[in-house]
Amino acid sequence: MPILLILGLLFTCSVHANSTYQNATSIGMIFKNEWHDSDTITGVGIEAMGYFNRSPFGFSVSSALGIADVSVKNQQGKESYATLDTGIKVGYFEDVFVYGEVGLDSV
């Protein structure tokens, strides 16, 4: 699984880095792995990115299906469940990305 995450990250960076600002949008696959302490969320999905006025400023909309392994409060052990992450990013997308992100997460 870690090799898929690395390949997905490289593919996604390649798609966005090679997209010219003349194109209205670019679409790529995303592989994500989030963690905090021993809790993890791993997922795969798609991301569509658009640019403002042929510049590196733009936005993206993403959605990913995944699996979460999280610690359960007041209990010993972990719980696993399926996730659907959906988010919107707005920012500067050039060689280095700087963006703000809003997403939805529910249990």
Contacts in CASP RR format, 6 or more apart in sequence:
PFRMAT RR
TARGET T0000
AUTHOR 0000-0000-0000
METHOD contacts of the structure
MODEL  1
MPILLILGLLFTCSVHANSTYQNATSIGMIFKNEWHDSDTITGVGIEAMG
YFNRSPFGFSVSSALGIADVSVKNQQGKESYATLDTGIKVGYFEDVFVYG
EVGLDSV
1 42 0 8 1.000
4 31 0 8 1.000
4 44 0 8 1.000
5 31 0 8 1.000
5 32 0 8 1.000
5 33 0 8 1.000
5 42 0 8 1.000
7 31 0 8 1.000
8 29 0 8 1.000
8 30 0 8 1.000
8 31 0 8 1.000
9 31 0 8 1.000
11 28 0 8 1.000
11 29 0 8 1.000
12 28 0 8 1.000
12 29 0 8 1.000
12 30 0 8 1.000
12 31 0 8 1.000
12 47 0 8 1.000
15 26 0 8 1.000
15 27 0 8 1.000
15 28 0 8 1.000
16 26 0 8 1.000
16 28 0 8 1.000
16 49 0 8 1.000
16 93 0 8 1.000
17 95 0 8 1.000
19 26 0 8 1.000
19 49 0 8 1.000
21 51 0 8 1.000
21 54 0 8 1.000
21 55 0 8 1.000
21 56 0 8 1.000
22 54 0 8 1.000
23 51 0 8 1.000
24 50 0 8 1.000
24 51 0 8 1.000
25 48 0 8 1.000
25 49 0 8 1.000
25 50 0 8 1.000
26 48 0 8 1.000
26 49 0 8 1.000
26 50 0 8 1.000
27 46 0 8 1.000
27 47 0 8 1.000
27 48 0 8 1.000
27 49 0 8 1.000
28 46 0 8 1.000
28 47 0 8 1.000
28 48 0 8 1.000
29 44 0 8 1.000
29 45 0 8 1.000
29 46 0 8 1.000
29 47 0 8 1.000
30 44 0 8 1.000
30 45 0 8 1.000
30 46 0 8 1.000
30 47 0 8 1.000
30 62 0 8 1.000
30 64 0 8 1.000
31 43 0 8 1.000
31 44 0 8 1.000
31 45 0 8 1.000
32 41 0 8 1.000
32 42 0 8 1.000
32 43 0 8 1.000
32 44 0 8 1.000
32 64 0 8 1.000
32 85 0 8 1.000
33 40 0 8 1.000
33 41 0 8 1.000
33 42 0 8 1.000
33 43 0 8 1.000
34 40 0 8 1.000
34 41 0 8 1.000
34 42 0 8 1.000
35 41 0 8 1.000
37 71 0 8 1.000
38 71 0 8 1.000
38 78 0 8 1.000
39 68 0 8 1.000
39 69 0 8 1.000
39 70 0 8 1.000
39 71 0 8 1.000
39 78 0 8 1.000
40 68 0 8 1.000
40 69 0 8 1.000
40 70 0 8 1.000
41 66 0 8 1.000
41 67 0 8 1.000
41 68 0 8 1.000
41 69 0 8 1.000
41 83 0 8 1.000
41 85 0 8 1.000
42 66 0 8 1.000
42 67 0 8 1.000
43 64 0 8 1.000
43 65 0 8 1.000
43 66 0 8 1.000
43 67 0 8 1.000
43 83 0 8 1.000
43 85 0 8 1.000
44 64 0 8 1.000
44 65 0 8 1.000
44 66 0 8 1.000
45 62 0 8 1.000
45 63 0 8 1.000
45 64 0 8 1.000
45 65 0 8 1.000
46 62 0 8 1.000
46 63 0 8 1.000
46 64 0 8 1.000
47 60 0 8 1.000
47 61 0 8 1.000
47 62 0 8 1.000
48 60 0 8 1.000
48 61 0 8 1.000
48 62 0 8 1.000
49 58 0 8 1.000
49 59 0 8 1.000
49 60 0 8 1.000
49 93 0 8 1.000
50 58 0 8 1.000
50 59 0 8 1.000
50 60 0 8 1.000
51 57 0 8 1.000
51 58 0 8 1.000
51 93 0 8 1.000
52 58 0 8 1.000
52 59 0 8 1.000
56 92 0 8 1.000
56 93 0 8 1.000
56 94 0 8 1.000
57 91 0 8 1.000
57 92 0 8 1.000
57 93 0 8 1.000
58 90 0 8 1.000
58 91 0 8 1.000
58 92 0 8 1.000
58 93 0 8 1.000
59 88 0 8 1.000
59 89 0 8 1.000
59 90 0 8 1.000
59 91 0 8 1.000
60 88 0 8 1.000
60 89 0 8 1.000
60 93 0 8 1.000
60 99 0 8 1.000
61 86 0 8 1.000
61 87 0 8 1.000
61 88 0 8 1.000
62 85 0 8 1.000
62 86 0 8 1.000
62 87 0 8 1.000
62 88 0 8 1.000
62 89 0 8 1.000
63 84 0 8 1.000
63 85 0 8 1.000
63 86 0 8 1.000
63 87 0 8 1.000
64 83 0 8 1.000
64 84 0 8 1.000
64 85 0 8 1.000
65 82 0 8 1.000
65 83 0 8 1.000
65 84 0 8 1.000
66 82 0 8 1.000
66 83 0 8 1.000
66 84 0 8 1.000
66 85 0 8 1.000
67 80 0 8 1.000
67 81 0 8 1.000
67 82 0 8 1.000
67 83 0 8 1.000
68 80 0 8 1.000
68 81 0 8 1.000
68 82 0 8 1.000
68 83 0 8 1.000
69 78 0 8 1.000
69 79 0 8 1.000
69 80 0 8 1.000
70 78 0 8 1.000
70 79 0 8 1.000
71 77 0 8 1.000
71 78 0 8 1.000
71 79 0 8 1.000
72 78 0 8 1.000
72 79 0 8 1.000
81 107 0 8 1.000
83 105 0 8 1.000
85 103 0 8 1.000
85 104 0 8 1.000
85 105 0 8 1.000
86 103 0 8 1.000
86 104 0 8 1.000
87 101 0 8 1.000
87 102 0 8 1.000
87 103 0 8 1.000
87 104 0 8 1.000
88 101 0 8 1.000
88 102 0 8 1.000
88 103 0 8 1.000
89 99 0 8 1.000
89 100 0 8 1.000
89 101 0 8 1.000
90 99 0 8 1.000
90 100 0 8 1.000
91 97 0 8 1.000
91 98 0 8 1.000
91 99 0 8 1.000
91 100 0 8 1.000
92 98 0 8 1.000
92 99 0 8 1.000
93 99 0 8 1.000
END
